[in-house]
Amino acid sequence: MSQAFRHPGTRPSARATVRAVALLVAASCAGAAFAQEFNWKKHQGKTLTFLANNNPVANALLKHKADFEQQTGMTLKVDSYQEQQMRQRLVTVMNSRSDEVDVFMSLPSREGMQFAKAGWYADLSELVKTASAKDYDFADLSGGMLKDATYEKQLTGIPMNVEGPVLYYRKDLFQKCGVTLPRSLPELEAVAAKLKSCEPGVTPFVSRGLKPALPFTYSVFLHNMGGQYMKDGKSQLCSKEGQASLALYAKLLKDYGPPGVVNYSFYQISSLYREGKAAMAFESSNELRNVMDGGARLKDTAVAVLPAGPGGSHPTVIGWTMSVSAHSKNKEAAWYFVQWATSPAVQARLALDGVAPPRSAVAKSPGYKAWTDEQPVRAEWVAAVNELARTGTSEVGYPIVANPASRDFIGQAATELLLGQKTPAQACADADKQLDALIAKD
């Protein structure tokens, strides 16, 4: 994250504005030094189709769409959908081996193995070597995230961001109600209960309840309680730790969450918190901009990782990649878009919208520190993201090719508890039977 960042809903100081302009000019000059050696207009006149999902990373990137088109002379056609619909569209296109999609964003932690095995990713390894601008600085990208995006020596995508679930909480309500952030995960329920009694008109705790989206946040509960998804080729959702984590997660949402929480994903959670209707929101670090939009929560919000549990602190850390379709007829041109989107200059711009970069040089820049120092919530957000990157695990769901399907079974077990349809033992036992069958097919 570079330059003097301006958070939505705030006005930059004159000094911050000067820093931003100076750093942007420096970045532009650095790029110009290589303009004669790297021809950004090599594919001028071509049209690329980007299958985008409506999340903060893609939305921040597409604000600069015109810059890409001007720099390359290409036209970027954008087909944008909500995340689940985007994946359905992608599966349809890929199964038909259609060339109508050139580039798309992907989560290696979710569908990486599945998509790679199906042959849907173009291998970017050679393009990185032969078709990169000298100032692209591939070596500065997160080595861990590049490893996550590599399958049998094929580079399936380039990291776009660093993210994971963090706890946004109202420090003003905590102070009013005489509570503090718990040191232990099991103590979270007691804090929620006090908030509910003190401020009955505010939802004490909200996190994901939508079945396919829920494992992203639930996984932190599982790992912090000392659980794991698999051991010796068998599902462990019904282990003592697994049952305890499911029971706690479901109880928090059922007893202290909003009505209809089974339909909640990031959009509903961020809106509820931004409007002052939730005291705690456990949601993606990517949602900083949406949570702070308008500035109402700018002064009263603190950010932290989820408290440790009996198993320690094991936050989830993942990242989106920009990938090229194996069926695209414009692979090199598509790589130009990927290269532009993941370049130091663009990564610095995305940070203006609270997108944590996978580039160390950008994250360590003076401009980033200047932005951090301007608001306490930003410093807390940065500290939380850094902790995710340092100590986190990317295991969300089962580490198998059928990871997306495994998430549905996890979500189903939690939903049954939320709706009071089963006990934790019944819900996890039924899930384990289905998950063991899924693992056996892997």
C-alpha positions as CSV (number, residue, x, y, z in Angstrom):
1,M,0.0,0.0,0.0
2,S,1.6,3.2,-1.1
3,Q,1.0,6.9,-1.4
4,A,-0.9,9.0,1.1
5,F,-4.1,7.0,1.5
6,R,-7.5,8.6,1.9
7,H,-10.2,6.7,3.6
8,P,-13.7,7.0,2.2
9,G,-15.7,9.6,4.1
10,T,-12.6,11.6,5.2
11,R,-10.9,14.6,3.6
12,P,-7.1,14.4,3.1
13,S,-4.9,17.0,4.7
14,A,-2.9,19.3,2.3
15,R,0.3,17.6,3.4
16,A,-1.2,14.1,2.6
17,T,-2.4,15.3,-0.8
18,V,1.1,16.6,-1.6
19,R,2.6,13.3,-0.6
20,A,0.1,11.4,-2.7
21,V,0.9,13.5,-5.8
22,A,4.6,13.2,-5.3
23,L,4.6,9.5,-5.0
24,L,2.2,9.0,-7.9
25,V,4.6,11.1,-10.1
26,A,7.5,9.1,-9.0
27,A,5.7,5.9,-9.8
28,S,4.8,7.3,-13.3
29,C,8.4,8.3,-14.0
30,A,9.6,4.9,-13.0
31,G,7.3,3.3,-15.4
32,A,8.2,5.7,-18.2
33,A,11.9,4.7,-17.9
34,F,11.0,1.3,-19.4
35,A,8.4,2.5,-21.8
36,Q,10.7,2.1,-24.9
37,E,11.8,-1.4,-23.8
38,F,8.3,-2.8,-23.1
39,N,5.5,-2.1,-25.6
40,W,2.3,-1.8,-23.6
41,K,0.4,-1.2,-26.9
42,K,1.5,-4.5,-28.5
43,H,-2.1,-5.7,-28.4
44,Q,-3.7,-2.4,-29.2
45,G,-7.2,-2.8,-30.7
46,K,-8.0,-6.1,-29.0
47,T,-10.9,-6.6,-26.6
48,L,-10.5,-8.6,-23.4
49,T,-13.4,-10.0,-21.3
50,F,-13.0,-9.8,-17.6
51,L,-15.5,-12.0,-15.6
52,A,-15.6,-10.0,-12.3
53,N,-17.2,-10.6,-9.0
54,N,-18.8,-7.7,-7.1
55,N,-16.3,-7.6,-4.2
56,P,-14.1,-4.8,-2.8
57,V,-11.0,-5.9,-4.7
58,A,-12.7,-6.0,-8.1
59,N,-14.6,-2.8,-7.5
60,A,-11.5,-0.9,-6.4
61,L,-9.6,-2.2,-9.5
62,L,-12.3,-1.3,-12.0
63,K,-12.2,2.4,-10.9
64,H,-9.0,2.5,-12.9
65,K,-10.3,0.6,-16.0
66,A,-9.9,3.7,-18.2
67,D,-6.2,3.9,-17.3
68,F,-5.6,0.3,-18.5
69,E,-7.4,1.0,-21.8
70,Q,-5.5,4.2,-22.3
71,Q,-2.1,2.5,-21.5
72,T,-2.6,-0.5,-23.7
73,G,-5.1,0.6,-26.4
74,M,-7.2,-2.4,-25.6
75,T,-10.8,-2.5,-24.6
76,L,-11.8,-4.2,-21.4
77,K,-15.3,-5.7,-21.4
78,V,-16.5,-6.4,-17.9
79,D,-19.1,-9.0,-17.0
80,S,-19.8,-8.5,-13.2
81,Y,-21.8,-10.7,-10.9
82,Q,-22.3,-11.4,-7.3
83,E,-19.7,-13.9,-6.1
84,Q,-21.8,-17.1,-6.2
85,Q,-23.3,-16.1,-9.6
86,M,-19.9,-15.3,-11.0
87,R,-18.7,-18.8,-10.1
88,Q,-21.7,-20.4,-11.7
89,R,-21.1,-18.4,-14.9
90,L,-17.4,-19.3,-14.9
91,V,-18.2,-23.0,-14.5
92,T,-20.7,-22.9,-17.4
93,V,-18.1,-21.1,-19.7
94,M,-15.2,-23.4,-18.7
95,N,-17.2,-26.6,-19.1
96,S,-18.1,-25.6,-22.6
97,R,-14.5,-24.8,-23.3
98,S,-15.6,-21.3,-24.5
99,D,-13.2,-18.5,-25.2
100,E,-15.6,-15.8,-24.2
101,V,-13.8,-15.2,-20.9
102,D,-10.2,-14.1,-21.0
103,V,-9.5,-13.2,-17.3
104,F,-11.1,-13.9,-14.0
105,M,-10.5,-13.6,-10.3
106,S,-10.0,-16.8,-8.3
107,L,-9.5,-18.0,-4.7
108,P,-6.8,-20.7,-4.7
109,S,-7.9,-21.7,-1.1
110,R,-11.3,-22.5,-2.4
111,E,-11.3,-23.7,-6.0
112,G,-7.6,-23.7,-6.9
113,M,-7.1,-27.5,-6.9
114,Q,-10.5,-28.1,-8.6
115,F,-9.9,-25.6,-11.4
116,A,-6.3,-26.6,-11.9
117,K,-7.2,-30.3,-12.2
118,A,-9.9,-29.4,-14.7
119,G,-7.4,-27.5,-16.8
120,W,-9.1,-24.2,-16.5
121,Y,-6.1,-22.0,-15.7
122,A,-3.6,-20.8,-18.2
123,D,0.0,-21.3,-16.9
124,L,1.5,-17.8,-16.4
125,S,5.0,-19.0,-15.6
126,E,6.4,-18.4,-19.1
127,L,4.6,-15.1,-19.6
128,V,6.0,-13.8,-16.4
129,K,9.5,-14.5,-17.8
130,T,9.1,-13.3,-21.4
131,A,6.3,-10.7,-21.4
132,S,6.8,-8.6,-18.3
133,A,7.9,-5.0,-18.0
134,K,11.2,-4.5,-16.2
135,D,9.6,-2.5,-13.4
136,Y,7.0,-5.3,-12.7
137,D,9.1,-6.7,-9.9
138,F,7.7,-10.2,-9.7
139,A,10.1,-11.0,-6.9
140,D,8.3,-8.5,-4.6
141,L,5.0,-10.4,-4.6
142,S,4.2,-12.6,-1.6
143,G,6.1,-15.9,-2.0
144,G,3.5,-17.7,0.2
145,M,0.6,-16.6,-2.0
146,L,2.4,-17.4,-5.2
147,K,3.0,-20.9,-3.7
148,D,-0.7,-21.2,-3.0
149,A,-1.4,-20.2,-6.6
150,T,1.0,-22.9,-8.0
151,Y,-0.3,-26.3,-8.9
152,E,2.1,-29.0,-10.1
153,K,4.6,-26.3,-11.2
154,Q,1.8,-24.3,-13.0
155,L,1.4,-20.7,-11.9
156,T,-2.4,-20.3,-12.0
157,G,-2.7,-16.7,-11.0
158,I,-1.0,-13.6,-9.5
159,P,-2.0,-12.4,-6.0
160,M,-4.2,-9.3,-5.8
161,N,-4.6,-8.9,-2.1
162,V,-4.2,-10.2,1.5
163,E,-7.3,-10.8,3.5
164,G,-9.0,-12.7,6.3
165,P,-11.8,-12.3,8.8
166,V,-11.2,-9.6,11.5
167,L,-13.4,-8.4,14.3
168,Y,-14.8,-4.9,13.8
169,Y,-16.2,-3.7,17.1
170,R,-17.8,-0.5,18.6
171,K,-15.3,0.7,21.3
172,D,-17.9,3.4,22.4
173,L,-20.5,0.7,23.1
174,F,-17.9,-1.5,24.8
175,Q,-17.0,1.4,27.1
176,K,-20.7,2.3,27.8
177,C,-21.5,-1.3,28.6
178,G,-18.4,-1.9,30.7
179,V,-17.0,-4.7,28.6
180,T,-13.6,-5.3,27.0
181,L,-12.5,-7.4,24.1
182,P,-12.2,-11.0,25.6
183,R,-8.8,-12.6,25.8
184,S,-10.3,-16.0,25.1
185,L,-12.7,-17.1,22.3
186,P,-15.2,-18.9,24.7
187,E,-15.6,-15.6,26.6
188,L,-17.0,-13.9,23.5
189,E,-20.5,-15.1,24.4
190,A,-20.5,-13.4,27.8
191,V,-19.5,-10.1,26.1
192,A,-22.3,-10.5,23.6
193,A,-24.8,-11.2,26.5
194,K,-23.7,-8.0,28.3
195,L,-24.0,-5.9,25.1
196,K,-27.5,-7.4,24.5
197,S,-28.7,-6.4,28.0
198,C,-27.0,-3.0,27.8
199,E,-28.1,-2.0,24.3
200,P,-31.1,-4.2,23.3
201,G,-31.6,-2.2,20.1
202,V,-28.2,-3.2,18.7
203,T,-27.2,-6.6,17.4
204,P,-24.4,-7.8,19.7
205,F,-22.6,-10.0,17.2
206,V,-22.9,-10.7,13.5
207,S,-21.0,-12.9,11.1
208,R,-21.7,-15.1,8.1
209,G,-24.7,-17.3,8.2
210,L,-25.2,-18.0,4.5
211,K,-24.4,-21.6,4.0
212,P,-21.7,-21.4,1.2
213,A,-20.1,-18.3,2.6
214,L,-20.1,-19.4,6.3
215,P,-16.9,-21.5,6.3
216,F,-14.7,-18.4,5.7
217,T,-15.5,-17.1,9.1
218,Y,-16.3,-20.3,10.9
219,S,-12.9,-21.8,10.1
220,V,-11.3,-19.4,12.6
221,F,-13.5,-20.7,15.3
222,L,-12.6,-24.3,14.4
223,H,-8.9,-23.8,14.4
224,N,-8.9,-21.5,17.5
225,M,-10.8,-24.2,19.4
226,G,-8.1,-26.7,18.5
227,G,-9.9,-28.5,15.8
228,Q,-9.0,-29.5,12.2
229,Y,-11.1,-30.5,9.2
230,M,-9.2,-33.7,8.4
231,K,-7.0,-36.3,10.0
232,D,-5.7,-39.6,8.4
233,G,-8.1,-39.1,5.5
234,K,-11.2,-38.8,7.7
235,S,-13.4,-35.8,8.5
236,Q,-13.0,-34.4,12.0
237,L,-16.0,-32.1,12.2
238,C,-17.4,-34.3,14.9
239,S,-14.3,-34.2,17.1
240,K,-14.8,-32.7,20.5
241,E,-13.2,-29.5,19.2
242,G,-15.3,-29.5,16.1
243,Q,-18.5,-29.9,18.0
244,A,-17.5,-27.1,20.4
245,S,-16.7,-24.7,17.6
246,L,-19.9,-25.4,15.7
247,A,-22.0,-25.0,18.9
248,L,-20.3,-21.7,19.8
249,Y,-20.5,-20.2,16.3
250,A,-24.2,-21.2,15.9
251,K,-25.1,-20.0,19.4
252,L,-23.6,-16.6,18.9
253,L,-25.5,-16.1,15.6
254,K,-28.7,-17.6,16.9
255,D,-28.9,-15.8,20.3
256,Y,-27.0,-12.6,19.6
257,G,-27.2,-12.2,15.8
258,P,-29.8,-10.4,13.6
259,P,-33.0,-11.9,12.3
260,G,-32.5,-13.8,9.1
261,V,-28.8,-14.2,9.7
262,V,-28.9,-17.5,7.8
263,N,-28.9,-15.3,4.7
264,Y,-26.0,-13.0,5.8
265,S,-22.8,-12.7,3.9
266,F,-20.3,-9.8,3.6
267,Y,-22.8,-7.3,2.0
268,Q,-25.4,-7.6,4.7
269,I,-22.9,-7.7,7.5
270,S,-21.1,-4.6,6.4
271,S,-24.3,-2.7,5.9
272,L,-25.6,-3.6,9.4
273,Y,-22.4,-2.5,11.1
274,R,-22.0,0.6,9.1
275,E,-25.5,1.7,10.0
276,G,-24.7,1.4,13.7
277,K,-27.0,-1.6,14.2
278,A,-24.2,-4.1,15.3
279,A,-21.7,-3.9,18.1
280,M,-19.4,-6.6,16.7
281,A,-19.0,-7.8,13.2
282,F,-16.6,-10.7,12.3
283,E,-16.0,-10.2,8.6
284,S,-13.3,-9.9,6.0
285,S,-10.6,-7.3,6.3
286,N,-11.5,-6.4,2.7
287,E,-14.7,-4.8,4.0
288,L,-12.9,-1.9,5.7
289,R,-13.9,0.5,3.0
290,N,-17.6,-0.6,3.1
291,V,-17.7,-0.6,6.9
292,M,-16.3,3.0,7.0
293,D,-18.2,4.3,4.0
294,G,-19.7,7.7,4.9
295,G,-17.5,8.1,8.0
296,A,-20.1,7.3,10.7
297,R,-18.0,4.4,12.1
298,L,-14.6,6.1,11.6
299,K,-14.2,7.3,15.2
300,D,-15.9,4.6,17.2
301,T,-14.6,1.4,15.6
302,A,-11.6,-0.7,16.6
303,V,-10.3,-3.7,14.7
304,A,-8.6,-6.9,16.0
305,V,-8.1,-10.6,15.2
306,L,-10.5,-13.0,16.8
307,P,-9.5,-13.9,20.4
308,A,-7.5,-17.1,20.8
309,G,-9.2,-20.2,21.9
310,P,-8.0,-23.4,23.7
311,G,-6.1,-24.3,20.5
312,G,-4.4,-20.9,20.2
313,S,-4.7,-18.2,17.6
314,H,-5.0,-19.4,14.0
315,P,-6.6,-16.7,11.9
316,T,-7.6,-17.4,8.3
317,V,-5.5,-15.6,5.6
318,I,-6.3,-15.9,1.9
319,G,-6.0,-13.8,-1.2
320,W,-7.6,-13.4,-4.6
321,T,-5.6,-14.0,-7.7
322,M,-6.0,-12.7,-11.2
323,S,-6.0,-15.6,-13.6
324,V,-6.2,-16.2,-17.4
325,S,-8.5,-18.7,-18.9
326,A,-6.9,-21.7,-20.5
327,H,-9.5,-21.3,-23.3
328,S,-8.7,-17.7,-24.1
329,K,-7.4,-16.9,-27.6
330,N,-5.7,-13.8,-26.2
331,K,-3.5,-15.2,-23.5
332,E,-0.6,-12.8,-23.9
333,A,-3.0,-9.8,-24.1
334,A,-4.8,-11.1,-21.1
335,W,-1.5,-11.4,-19.2
336,Y,-1.0,-7.6,-20.0
337,F,-4.1,-7.0,-18.0
338,V,-3.0,-9.3,-15.2
339,Q,0.4,-7.6,-15.1
340,W,-1.2,-4.1,-15.0
341,A,-3.7,-5.1,-12.3
342,T,-0.9,-6.6,-10.0
343,S,1.8,-4.0,-10.7
344,P,3.3,-1.9,-7.9
345,A,1.6,1.3,-9.2
346,V,-1.9,-0.2,-9.4
347,Q,-1.5,-2.0,-6.1
348,A,-0.7,1.3,-4.5
349,R,-3.9,2.8,-5.9
350,L,-6.0,-0.1,-4.6
351,A,-4.7,0.5,-1.2
352,L,-6.6,3.8,-1.3
353,D,-9.7,1.6,-1.0
354,G,-8.4,-0.5,1.8
355,V,-7.2,-3.4,-0.3
356,A,-4.1,-4.8,1.6
357,P,-1.4,-5.5,-1.0
358,P,0.6,-8.7,-1.5
359,R,3.7,-6.6,-2.3
360,S,6.1,-5.9,0.5
361,A,7.6,-2.8,-1.1
362,V,4.1,-1.2,-1.3
363,A,3.2,-2.2,2.3
364,K,6.5,-0.8,3.7
365,S,6.3,2.5,1.8
366,P,6.4,5.9,3.6
367,G,3.0,6.8,2.1
368,Y,1.4,3.7,3.7
369,K,2.8,4.7,7.1
370,A,1.5,8.3,6.5
371,W,-2.0,6.9,5.8
372,T,-1.9,4.6,8.8
373,D,-0.9,7.4,11.1
374,E,-3.9,9.6,10.1
375,Q,-6.6,7.4,11.8
376,P,-6.3,5.0,14.7
377,V,-8.7,2.5,13.1
378,R,-6.4,2.2,10.1
379,A,-3.4,1.4,12.3
380,E,-5.5,-1.3,14.0
381,W,-6.6,-2.7,10.7
382,V,-3.1,-2.8,9.4
383,A,-1.9,-4.6,12.6
384,A,-4.7,-7.1,12.3
385,V,-3.9,-7.8,8.6
386,N,-0.2,-8.2,9.4
387,E,-1.1,-10.7,12.1
388,L,-3.2,-12.6,9.6
389,A,-0.3,-12.7,7.2
390,R,2.2,-13.7,9.8
391,T,0.3,-16.4,11.7
392,G,-2.7,-17.4,9.5
393,T,-3.7,-20.5,7.7
394,S,-5.4,-20.7,4.4
395,E,-7.4,-23.8,5.2
396,V,-11.0,-22.9,4.7
397,G,-13.0,-26.1,4.2
398,Y,-11.4,-29.4,3.3
399,P,-8.0,-29.6,1.6
400,I,-9.3,-31.6,-1.3
401,V,-10.2,-31.0,-4.9
402,A,-13.9,-30.9,-4.0
403,N,-13.2,-28.1,-1.5
404,P,-16.3,-26.0,-2.7
405,A,-18.6,-29.0,-2.1
406,S,-17.1,-29.6,1.3
407,R,-18.0,-26.0,2.3
408,D,-21.6,-26.7,1.6
409,F,-21.7,-29.6,4.1
410,I,-20.0,-27.4,6.8
411,G,-22.5,-24.7,6.1
412,Q,-25.4,-27.1,6.3
413,A,-24.3,-28.4,9.7
414,A,-24.1,-24.8,11.1
415,T,-27.4,-23.9,9.5
416,E,-29.1,-26.9,11.2
417,L,-27.9,-25.7,14.5
418,L,-28.9,-22.1,13.8
419,L,-32.4,-23.2,13.0
420,G,-32.6,-25.5,16.0
421,Q,-33.1,-28.6,13.7
422,K,-30.4,-30.7,15.2
423,T,-28.0,-31.0,18.1
424,P,-24.3,-30.4,17.5
425,A,-23.7,-34.1,17.7
426,Q,-26.4,-34.9,15.2
427,A,-25.4,-32.1,12.8
428,C,-21.7,-33.0,12.7
429,A,-22.3,-36.7,12.5
430,D,-24.5,-36.3,9.4
431,A,-22.0,-34.0,7.9
432,D,-19.1,-36.3,8.6
433,K,-20.8,-39.1,6.7
434,Q,-21.2,-37.0,3.6
435,L,-17.7,-35.5,4.0
436,D,-16.0,-38.9,4.3
437,A,-17.7,-40.0,1.1
438,L,-16.5,-36.8,-0.6
439,I,-12.9,-37.3,0.7
440,A,-13.0,-40.9,-0.6
441,K,-13.7,-39.7,-4.1
442,D,-10.8,-37.2,-4.1
